[in-house]
Amino acid sequence: MTQFYEQWGAVIVEGLGQTLIMVVIGLGISILIGIPLGVLLVLTRPGGLNSNPTVYSVSNWLINILRSLPFIIMLFLILPVTKFIMGTTIGVRGVLLPLIVYTAPYLARLVETSLLEVDGGVIEAYQSMGISNFNIIKTVLLREARGGIIRGLTIAMIGLIGATAMAGLVGAGGLGSIAYQYGFLRNEPAVMYGTIILLIILVQIVQSVGNLIAKSLDRS
């Protein structure tokens, strides 16, 4: 173990740091896009608080298309856009845009599902009291669905971790890149297993923390 750490410790720690950067930044921006988009879907759907068939159809259609694309295909599909916006298509910076485009629609759908689980009778009661739609969204929909939204964020974050591992195949850095370049191409099974164990631990931590937060919000 000591020999392994001396030989590969610095490389793996650097890869873990790159993975965490991709996950944190990618999820943070995806939240800023995905949660409002999920709310928009609920508001504009038929029978919603601000029903708008055109907006709902376009948003729903766009999300379905983006969600139907495997991450590795999307990565190559939007290479020109990534190059134009980010200035590069390699490294952590070059993979952030594909990660966001992959995660945000997925998160929007999870948020939509959580919001739709809120009891419609509660919403109708607030409407009958003349509460504005904005306040209903803030004080009823998002509050009542916060446990489900946290669970959705947990699922999205785990999916994002998996996407960063796949991004390693195209030189994005992170644990996936280390597993591919050293573990596979250079036939270093110890490095391969080491990165796999780290990814498993990372996913378990995210899932456990997400479950604890969601349960605490459900009880409050």
N, C-alpha and C positions, 0 to 999 in steps of 0.2 A: 504493500500500500504506500509506504514512504517513497519507494522508488518510482511508483506510478505518479505520485503527486509531484515529485521533483521534475519528472520528465514532461508531464502533461498538465500539471496544475494551472500554470499561468494561461495556457491556451484555453482550457475549459472555463476558467473564471472569466476570461475575456468574452468567450462565447456566451456564457450565462448573462453577463452584463448586456451584451448586444440583444439577446432575446428579450430581456426585461425591458429594455428601451423600446423595442418594437412593439411589445405588448402594451406597455403603459401609454405610449403616445398614440398608437393605433386605436386602442380602446377609448382613450379620452376623446379623440376627435370623432370616433364612431358614436359615442354617447351624445355628443352635441348635434349630430345629424340624425341618428336613429330614433332617439326618444321623441323629438318633435315630429318626425315622420310617422312614427307609430300613433301619436296623438292625432295627427292629421287624418290618418286612415279611419280612425274611430269617429272623428267628428264629421267627416264628409261622406261616410258610407250611407246607404239608404236607411233612413230612420235615425240617423245621427243627429247631434245637436245642431250642426250646420250642414245638413245634407247637400252635397254637390256631386252629382253623378259624374260629371266630366273630370273634376279634380281627382275624385276617388278612382275612377277607371284608369286614368293616366298613371297615378301613383302606384296603384295595385299592379298594373301591367309592367311598369318599370322594375318594381321590386321582384316580381316573379321572374323576369328575364335575368336579372343580376344573380338571384339566388339559384338559378338553374345551371349556372356556369361553375364548374370545378375551379378551385383557386388557381391551380397551375395553368389552366387554359386562360383564365382572366389575366393572369400575370403577363402572358405573352400577348394577349389581345390588345391590352392598353399600353403596350410598350411605348408607342409614339407619344401618347398623352403624358405618360410618366416622364419621358425624356424632356418634353416641353415644359412641364410644370416644375419638376424636381431638378432638372438639369443633369440627371444621371439615371441609369437603370440598374446600377449595381450597388452593393453595400446596403447598410441600414436605411439610408436616405432614399435609395432607389426603390425600395420595396414598401415604403410606408403608404403610398397612394393606393397600390393594389390591395394592401391589407385593409385599408379603410373602405374601399369600394366593395370589398368582399364582406366585411363585417357589418357595416351600417345597415344594409337592407335586411340582413338576418336579424339584427337586433330590433329593427323596426317591427318586424313581424312578431317577434317575441313580446314586445311591448304592447302591440295591438291585441294579442291574445290575452295578456294579463288585464288590460283595461276592459275588454269585453266580458270578463268574468265578474266585474262589479255589478251588484244587484241593480237592475234597472229601476226598481221601485224607489230606491234611495235617490236616484237622479231625478225622477219625476217629483218626488217630495220637495226637493230643493227648487225645481222649476216652478212649482206651484206657489212657492214663497217669493217668487220674483228674483231669485238669485241669478246673476249674469252667468253666461256660459263660461267666461274666463274663470270666474270664481268656482264654478262647478268643476272645471277641469283641475284647478289647483287644490281645492279643499275636499273634493269627493273622489274624482277619478284617480288622480295620481296618489292621493293619500291611501285610499282603500286598496289600490293595486300595488303598493310599494313592495310588499313581500314578494309578489310574483315578478315584479320588475327586477328585483335583486337576483332572483333565481335565473331570470333571463340573462342578466348581465354576467352571471357566473358561467352559464352555458356558452355565451358569446366569447367570454375570455378564454375558456378552454379551447373552443374552436380556433381562436386567434393564435393560441400557443401552437396548435397543430399546423396552422398555416405558416407560421414563422419557420417551423421545421422543414416544411416543403420548400419554402423560399430559399433555404440553404442550398438547394440543388442548382440555383442560378447565381450563386455568389453573393447572397444577401447577408452572410455572416450569421452569427448565432450558433446555438447548439446543433441545429440541423446541418449547417455547413461543416461543422467539425466532424459530425458523424459520417458525413458523405466523403469529405476530403481525406480525413485521416483513417476513420474506421473502415470505410469501404474501398476507396481507391488505393490507399496505402496498406490495406489489409492489417489494420491494428484493432483486433476485436475488443481489447480492453477499453480503448477509447470509445468504440461503438456502444458497448454496454454501459460505460460510465455516463455517457450523454443520455442514454435511454433512461437510466435510473434517475438522473436529475430531472428529466422531463416528467417522469411519473410522480416524483416528489412534488414538483411544481404544481402539477394538476391536482394532486391530492390536497395541497395547501389551499389552493384557490377554491376547490369544491367545499372543503370543510369550513373555511371562513365565510363563504357565500351562504352556506346552510345556516350557520350560526346567526348571521346578520338577518337573514330572511325570517327565521323563527322569532327573533327578538322583535322584529317589526310586526309580525303577525299577532303577537301577544299585546302589543301596545295600542 
